[in-house]
Amino acid sequence: MASIELTMLSPLPVYLDESTTGSALAPRPATLDGKVVGLLPNWRPSAVEILAALGKLLQERYRIKAVVMEQPMRELPLKTGKLIDAMGGKLDDMAKRVDVALTATGD
């Protein structure tokens, strides 16, 4: 199977996987074969299309058990500003159903 090479760019001065403090990144599976992949778009217009295309590409390259596309949040908690708090239940539910989760933002 062909390998994929990705270059990740971050606006952060220190990459999260290079930081020695705080929580570690989640462990990565050796392969996506047999895994359930969760796709979590944000509220930006093209995020669903970006993730749908990525899900299709992953299904072509791996023997993925299933791809699950979550619905983006329709309303932002503008009054409280606590987006993660508002999404907590959705994220917990998704974590129970998938092996790997991908998210995207798109305009």
C-alpha positions as CSV (number, residue, x, y, z in Angstrom):
1,M,0.0,0.0,0.0
2,A,1.3,3.5,-0.9
3,S,2.3,5.7,2.0
4,I,1.0,9.2,2.5
5,E,3.4,12.1,3.5
6,L,1.8,15.1,5.2
7,T,3.4,18.4,6.2
8,M,1.7,19.9,9.2
9,L,1.9,23.7,9.8
10,S,1.0,25.3,13.0
11,P,0.7,28.9,14.1
12,L,1.9,27.9,17.5
13,P,5.5,28.8,18.5
14,V,5.9,25.2,19.9
15,Y,4.3,22.2,18.3
16,L,2.1,20.2,20.7
17,D,4.0,17.0,20.0
18,E,7.3,18.7,20.8
19,S,6.1,20.1,24.2
20,T,7.2,18.4,27.3
21,T,4.6,19.9,29.5
22,G,0.9,19.4,29.6
23,S,-1.1,16.5,28.2
24,A,0.3,14.3,25.5
25,L,-1.3,13.8,22.1
26,A,-3.6,10.9,21.8
27,P,-1.9,7.7,20.6
28,R,-2.0,7.0,16.9
29,P,-3.0,3.6,15.5
30,A,-0.5,1.8,13.3
31,T,-3.1,1.5,10.5
32,L,-6.6,2.6,9.8
33,D,-7.6,-0.9,8.6
34,G,-10.7,-2.1,10.5
35,K,-11.1,1.2,12.3
36,V,-14.2,3.4,12.5
37,V,-13.2,6.9,11.5
38,G,-15.2,9.9,12.8
39,L,-15.4,13.1,10.9
40,L,-16.2,16.3,12.8
41,P,-16.7,19.4,10.8
42,N,-17.0,22.8,12.4
43,W,-19.5,25.4,11.4
44,R,-17.5,26.9,8.5
45,P,-19.2,26.4,5.0
46,S,-16.7,24.0,3.3
47,A,-15.7,21.8,6.3
48,V,-18.3,19.1,5.5
49,E,-17.1,18.9,1.9
50,I,-13.4,18.8,2.9
51,L,-14.0,16.0,5.4
52,A,-16.3,14.0,3.0
53,A,-13.6,14.1,0.4
54,L,-11.0,13.0,3.0
55,G,-13.3,10.2,4.2
56,K,-13.7,8.9,0.6
57,L,-10.0,9.0,0.0
58,L,-9.3,7.1,3.2
59,Q,-11.8,4.4,2.3
60,E,-10.0,4.0,-1.1
61,R,-6.7,3.6,0.6
62,Y,-7.5,1.6,3.7
63,R,-10.0,-1.2,4.7
64,I,-11.9,1.1,7.0
65,K,-14.8,-0.5,8.9
66,A,-17.0,2.7,8.7
67,V,-16.8,6.5,8.3
68,V,-19.1,8.5,10.5
69,M,-19.8,12.1,9.7
70,E,-21.1,14.2,12.6
71,Q,-23.3,17.1,12.1
72,P,-21.6,20.5,12.6
73,M,-22.9,22.8,15.4
74,R,-25.6,25.1,14.0
75,E,-25.3,27.7,16.7
76,L,-22.3,29.0,18.5
77,P,-22.6,29.8,22.2
78,L,-21.8,33.5,21.6
79,K,-23.2,34.6,24.9
80,T,-21.0,32.3,27.0
81,G,-18.1,31.8,24.6
82,K,-17.7,28.2,25.8
83,L,-17.7,26.2,22.5
84,I,-16.0,23.2,24.0
85,D,-18.5,23.1,26.9
86,A,-21.4,23.3,24.5
87,M,-19.9,20.4,22.4
88,G,-18.9,18.2,25.4
89,G,-21.8,15.8,25.1
90,K,-21.3,15.4,21.3
91,L,-17.6,14.8,21.7
92,D,-18.1,12.3,24.5
93,D,-20.6,10.4,22.4
94,M,-18.4,10.4,19.3
95,A,-15.4,9.2,21.3
96,K,-17.4,6.1,22.4
97,R,-18.3,5.3,18.8
98,V,-15.1,5.9,16.8
99,D,-11.5,4.7,16.9
100,V,-10.0,7.8,15.1
101,A,-11.5,11.3,14.8
102,L,-10.6,14.0,12.2
103,T,-11.8,17.5,12.3
104,A,-11.6,20.3,9.7
105,T,-12.4,24.0,9.2
106,G,-13.2,25.4,5.8
107,D,-14.5,28.6,4.2
